[in-house]
Amino acid sequence: MKTNAIFYHAGCPVCIAAEQTIANALDPMKYDVEIVHLGNDKARLQAAESAGVKSVPALVMDGAAFHINFGASIEALK
């Protein structure tokens, strides 16, 4: 059974580099990875916050938010 993973970002260079390095490195046989661009999809901000995302880029998996680097705060995206 695959685990869901959500990679949240805002489209900045830090986020794109993290997406290419981290999100694309996950084994597709183990993880269903969804990429969410919060700059374009503001309707997903509340879900990201509820998952524990405080800044992007962030990867949410197994019920935990992993903050990869600091590109932008969630507050800046609102």
Phi, psi and omega in degrees: 000134180278151175260140176279141175223136179240124177257114179262137176208176182236008176088000180286165181302323178298317181294316181296318178297318179294320178299313182294327183273310188271300186299320181284347180275347181291139181293115182294346175281340182253333187230134167267108184261126175250131178258124181238117178269100184291340175292328180262336186237069183296342177295342181267358181302316182296320178297320179297313179299317179298331179278355178101007180286125179248339177206162178241150006283148178213148178242126178251122177205150180053035176077011181228146176262128178248114181272117189276318181198176178251106176258315179198147176279157176300321180301322180291338182274346182286000000 
